Structure formats: structure tokens, C-alpha cells
């Protein structure tokens, strides 16, 4: 049985296992593009000791599934997988994985970038960072909205 396209989890993930599951048995695959996001120890000039991600179960998965459907419609890709962690994370922890398969690299690169741009602005996650000045909620950046706009999509949070 194929892996689901979306996984929201508190557990860490293994990049090699995720890619192997995505491309398993598909002889058409000539390219796999992945993006792995990790927790940084600084943001907006402040040290970050931890980050906590929250989501709305069910709604989050549905929104990301719709993003993958959009990527499948826009690009000549065979499959996509998004793994996103929630809960308390530390600097260096993996947060997100986007993996895309296609016949050729160009479509995989574009679809992977599209999905990340979409995730950064449209996925229903709430992120709180712990800094020396206390906890703070983190909003999408103007640059993230601009990245999404290059795909012809206006951010709903703008």
C-alpha cells in the first residue's frame, strides 16, 4: 500500500525512507526533488531556544492535500509527499519535508518550490518561538507572500 501524501506528526522523519516510499516501484521516475526545513537558532535578530507548532487536525491535512492536488495539476509530476512536524521542536530538528517525483528534474524542482511557497503562507499551522524576550507568535513574512504571488496566487493572510 502506498504511503499517504500528507503526514502531520510529532515524530522525526527519515528522509531516505520517505523518498524510497514515494518512488517505490514507479519506473517512470527519473527525478526526485526534496526540501527539508529545520529549526534555526535565530529569527528576526533574536536567539530562538525552541519552536512550538500547532495545527487543527483534519483541516491541516485537507488543506495540504488540496495544495498537492494543485501541484499535480500545474506540473508534470508523478507524486508528492509532505511531512510536517508539530509540537515542541529544538534548533536543528527537522520540521518539514516536501518530496516530489517526476520524469525530469525541472518539473520536480518547480513543484517542490511551489509546495513550499504554498505551505509557508496557506497551511493552517501556528508557530510560537521561545526567545530571551519571551514567547512570540510568528506570522508569514512579506517575502513568503511574494514567493506565492509568483505562482499567480494571492496569500489569504495578506
C-alpha positions in Angstrom: 0.0 0.0 0.0 1.3 3.4 -0.9 2.1 6.0 1.8 -0.3 8.8 2.3 0.6 12.0 0.6 0.4 14.0 3.9 1.6 13.2 7.3 1.4 15.5 10.3 3.4 14.1 13.2 5.2 14.8 16.4 7.9 12.2 15.4 11.0 12.9 13.4 11.2 11.5 9.9 13.8 9.7 7.9 14.5 11.4 4.5 15.7 8.2 2.8 12.7 6.2 4.0 10.3 8.9 2.8 11.9 9.1 -0.6 12.0 5.4 -1.0 8.3 5.1 -0.2 7.4 7.9 -2.6 9.2 6.3 -5.6 8.6 2.7 -4.7 8.1 0.6 -7.8 7.5 3.6 -10.1 9.8 3.0 -13.1 8.7 6.3 -14.7 10.6 8.3 -12.0 13.7 10.0 -13.3 13.9 12.8 -10.8 13.2 13.3 -7.1 13.4 16.7 -5.6 13.2 17.2 -1.8 13.2 20.1 0.6 13.8 19.6 4.3 13.3 22.6 6.6 14.9 22.7 10.1 14.6 24.8 13.2 17.1 27.7 13.3 18.5 29.1 16.4 17.9 32.7 15.3 14.9 34.5 13.8 14.4 38.3 13.2 17.6 39.1 15.1 16.7 37.1 18.3 18.0 33.8 19.6 15.4 31.0 19.4 15.6 28.3 22.1 12.6 26.3 20.8 9.7 26.5 18.5 6.2 25.0 19.0 3.9 24.3 16.1 0.2 23.8 16.5 -2.4 22.8 13.9 -6.0 22.0 13.5 -6.2 18.2 13.0 -8.2 17.2 9.9 -8.2 20.8 8.5 -4.4 20.9 8.1 -4.2 17.6 6.2 -7.1 18.6 4.0 -5.5 21.9 3.1 -2.2 20.3 2.3 -3.9 17.6 0.2 -5.5 20.5 -1.8 -2.0 22.0 -2.3 -0.7 18.7 -3.6 -3.7 18.4 -6.0 -2.9 21.9 -7.3 0.8 21.0 -7.8 -0.3 17.8 -9.7 -2.5 19.9 -11.9 0.2 22.6 -12.6 3.3 20.4 -13.1 4.1 17.2 -14.9 4.8 15.2 -11.7 4.0 11.6 -10.6 3.8 12.0 -6.9 4.3 14.3 -3.9 4.7 13.8 -0.1 4.6 16.4 2.6 5.6 15.5 6.2 5.2 18.3 8.7 6.0 18.0 12.4 4.1 19.7 15.2 4.7 20.0 18.9 7.8 21.3 20.7 11.0 21.4 18.5 14.6 22.5 19.1 17.2 24.1 16.9 18.5 21.6 14.4 15.3 19.5 14.5 13.7 18.7 11.1 10.3 20.5 10.7 9.1 19.8 7.2 9.8 17.6 4.2 8.4 18.1 0.7 9.3 15.4 -1.8 8.2 15.3 -5.5 8.8 12.8 -8.3 8.7 13.3 -12.0 10.3 12.1 -15.2 12.7 15.1 -15.4 14.2 17.4 -12.8 12.7 20.7 -13.9 9.1 19.7 -13.1 10.2 18.3 -9.7 12.1 21.4 -8.8 9.2 23.7 -9.7 6.6 21.6 -7.9 8.7 21.3 -4.8 9.2 25.1 -4.7 5.5 25.7 -5.4 4.5 23.4 -2.5 6.9 25.1 -0.1 5.7 28.6 -1.1 2.2 27.4 -0.6 2.9 25.7 2.8 4.7 28.8 4.2 1.6 31.0 3.7 -1.5 28.9 3.3 -1.2 25.8 5.5 -3.0 26.1 8.8 -0.1 25.9 11.3 0.6 28.3 14.2 4.2 28.8 15.2 5.4 30.1 18.5 9.1 30.7 19.2 10.8 31.0 22.6 13.3 33.9 22.7 15.2 35.6 25.5 12.4 38.3 25.4 9.7 35.6 25.9 7.4 33.7 23.6 6.2 35.2 20.4 3.9 34.0 17.6 5.4 34.0 14.1 3.5 35.2 11.1 4.2 34.6 7.4 6.7 37.1 6.0 6.1 39.5 3.2 8.8 37.6 1.3 6.7 34.4 1.7 3.6 36.2 0.3 5.7 37.5 -2.6 7.1 34.0 -3.3 3.5 32.7 -3.5 2.4 35.5 -5.8 4.9 34.5 -8.5 2.7 31.4 -8.9 -0.3 33.7 -9.5 -1.8 33.1 -6.0 -2.6 35.9 -3.6 -2.0 35.0 0.0 -5.1 34.8 2.0 -3.3 36.2 5.1 -2.1 39.3 3.2 
